[in-house]
Amino acid sequence: MKAATPHKYLYQQIFYKRSRREGSMKQQKGEECQHPKKQSCYISDMVEILLKHFTHRDIQRVDRFGKTALHYAAALGYRTTLVALVSANPSLVYVADNDGNLPLHIIVKDGHQFPMVKDILSSNPCAAEILDRKGRNALHVAVMNGNLPMLKFLVELPELKVLINEPDSDGNTPLHLAAKIHYDRIVTILLANGANGRITNKQGLTPRDINDFDEESPLEQELLRWSFTIFGAVNSPLARVKKISLGRRGTPCLSSSDLRSVANTISVVAALIATVTFAAAFTFPGGYTNNGPGEGLPVFIKRAALKAFVLSDIVAFCSSLTVAFLMLYNLFGDRAFFVSALRMSIVLLCLAGSGTVVALASALYVVLSNESLWLAIAVICVACSVPLLAYLAVNLSRYHTTSSFKELGDEV
């Protein structure tokens, strides 16, 4: 027993001292080792000899860094040694060092030793599900280290592809982490291989939310936004609340009371449009036929403009009525639903306003076209300019708002 004691840590010290010596040689000479294959064979032969004298328990011993021999074999890329160690003690793949690094994650993090990944998984298929201290699997590690070739290799393995949507301790999937580091190619690879862009982390944010709130890299942010749009990734309701309450640049702009005021204003406008369009349905332009076979029918019932009037009027009425219902239902909903309903209400209100404008223009065209065609056409042109005027008004408001924030910042 006494003669075997010096061998207990010998094979670990071979890896540790040799890696240090190789590192110092590279620093001094500035060149790679000339005979890496010979060195690898030398280490492998040494390990095979030592494994014959070691017990199952001795193989699992760790050094002062908490590393087993498998950690060093993984870090140095010694495949033959790695296979021998895993075959002798498959449980080595589950041992983490003092920094929480696992052998599989070391391979994924530091290099491109694809066969070594297969060697570990073939010896123990459950090794794909190994998590580090942060609850991250090999896909998380590859993403966080920006190892694109390794990630491409991992997503092709069935054992790891099924884990592509697994969250870590913070609820972040690999796609969340890719959005954090703004690596558009990694994001594209993950989305193309089945990553779900709708999953939220423990903060309630989707990968797209993380990208939208980080404005340090505008170019990368825009590239990722396009990728998320193409693959159908969406923002979470919580992020929509945050965007409205914090504004585009994180400046508080709308509190809960402000949101309620906006909702009340929308309700009033929706009720007004619903009232006007309901009344218009019974006051057709040109009036009704008082006698004859078509008695009681609108005079211009066969005119295309009147049909446009009827359709646009009913669209405006139904849209505004839906908005009124949403605002009423908001009294019983939570904040996330309230903001989502508010956004939908604004869209429907725009549709109702457009329908009202079309109905008005169509009614005037029906009445004026017979006597003054140019005036009827002018009315249509003015009505069609409403979207353009609204667009210009919104952009001018944004410009002045940005200028105001800049002046306020200069004063502060």
Long-range contacts (C-beta under 8 A, 24 or more apart in sequence): 4-53, 7-50, 7-53, 7-54, 8-54, 8-58, 8-61, 9-61, 9-63, 10-50, 11-46, 11-47, 11-50, 11-51, 11-54, 11-69, 12-61, 12-63, 12-67, 12-68, 12-69, 12-72, 13-63, 14-43, 14-46, 14-47, 15-43, 15-69, 15-72, 15-73, 15-76, 15-78, 16-63, 16-67, 16-72, 18-43, 18-76, 19-72, 19-75, 19-76, 40-78, 40-79, 40-80, 40-81, 41-80, 43-78, 43-81, 44-78, 44-80, 44-81, 44-84, 47-81, 47-84, 47-85, 48-84, 51-84, 51-85, 51-88, 54-88, 56-88, 56-89, 59-85, 59-88, 59-89, 59-92, 60-89, 60-91, 60-92, 60-95, 62-95, 62-97, 65-97, 65-98, 66-96, 66-97, 66-98, 66-99, 67-97, 67-98, 68-92, 68-95, 68-97, 68-103, 70-95, 70-103, 71-95, 71-97, 71-101, 71-103, 71-106, 73-103, 74-103, 74-104, 74-106, 74-107, 74-113, 74-116, 75-106, 75-110, 77-111, 77-113, 77-116, 79-113, 79-115, 79-116, 79-119, 82-116, 82-119, 82-120, 83-119, 83-123, 86-119, 86-120, 86-123, 86-124, 87-123, 90-123, 90-124, 93-120, 93-123, 93-124, 93-127, 93-130, 94-127, 94-130, 96-132, 96-133, 100-132, 100-133, 100-134, 101-132, 102-130, 102-132, 104-130, 104-138, 105-130, 105-132, 105-136, 105-138, 105-141, 108-138, 108-141, 108-142, 108-145, 108-147, 108-150, 108-154, 109-141, 109-142, 109-145, 109-147, 111-150, 112-147, 112-149, 112-150, 114-150, 114-153, 117-150, 117-153, 117-154, 117-157, 118-157, 121-157, 121-159, 125-159, 128-157, 128-159, 128-160, 128-163, 129-163, 131-168, 134-168, 134-169, 134-170, 135-167, 135-168, 135-169, 135-170, 136-168, 136-169, 137-163, 137-166, 139-163, 139-164, 139-166, 139-174, 140-168, 140-172, 140-174, 140-177, 142-174, 143-174, 143-177, 143-178, 143-181, 143-183, 143-186, 143-190, 144-177, 144-181, 146-181, 146-183, 146-186, 148-183, 148-185, 148-186, 148-189, 151-186, 151-189, 151-190, 152-189, 155-189, 155-190, 155-193, 161-193, 161-194, 164-190, 164-193, 164-194, 164-195, 165-194, 165-195, 165-196, 165-199, 167-199, 167-201, 170-201, 170-202, 170-203, 171-200, 171-201, 171-202, 171-203, 172-201, 173-199, 173-201, 173-207, 175-199, 175-207, 176-201, 176-205, 176-206, 176-207, 176-210, 178-207, 179-207, 179-208, 179-210, 179-211, 179-224, 180-210, 180-214, 182-211, 182-214, 182-217, 182-220, 182-221, 182-224, 183-220, 184-220, 184-223, 184-224, 184-227, 187-224, 187-227, 187-228, 188-227, 191-227, 191-228, 191-230, 191-231, 191-233, 192-231, 197-228, 197-231, 197-232, 197-233, 197-234, 198-233, 198-234, 200-236, 200-238, 203-238, 204-236, 204-238, 204-239, 205-236, 205-238, 205-239, 206-233, 206-234, 206-235, 206-236, 206-239, 207-233, 208-233, 208-234, 208-235, 208-239, 209-235, 209-236, 209-238, 209-239, 212-239, 212-243, 213-239, 213-242, 213-250, 215-249, 237-336, 237-337, 237-339, 237-340, 238-336, 240-336, 240-339, 240-340, 240-343, 241-335, 241-336, 241-339, 244-339, 244-342, 249-405, 251-405, 256-335, 259-338, 259-339, 259-342, 262-342, 263-327, 263-330, 263-338, 263-342, 263-345, 266-323, 266-327, 266-342, 266-345, 266-346, 266-349, 267-323, 267-324, 267-327, 267-328, 269-320, 269-349, 270-320, 270-321, 270-323, 270-324, 270-327, 270-345, 270-349, 270-352, 271-320, 271-324, 273-316, 273-317, 273-319, 273-320, 273-349, 273-352, 273-353, 273-356, 274-317, 274-320, 274-321, 274-324, 276-356, 277-313, 277-314, 277-316, 277-317, 277-320, 277-352, 277-355, 277-356, 277-359, 278-317, 280-313, 280-359, 280-363, 281-310, 281-313, 281-314, 281-317, 284-309, 285-309, 285-363, 285-364, 285-366, 285-367, 286-366, 286-367, 300-366, 303-366, 305-362, 305-365, 305-366, 305-369, 306-362, 306-366, 308-358, 308-362, 309-358, 309-359, 309-362, 309-363, 309-366, 312-355, 312-356, 312-358, 312-359, 312-362, 313-355, 313-356, 313-359, 315-351, 315-352, 315-355, 316-351, 316-352, 316-353, 316-354, 316-355, 316-356, 316-359, 317-352, 317-355, 319-348, 319-349, 319-351, 319-352, 319-355, 320-348, 320-349, 320-352, 322-348, 323-348, 323-349, 323-352, 354-386, 354-387, 357-383, 357-386, 358-383
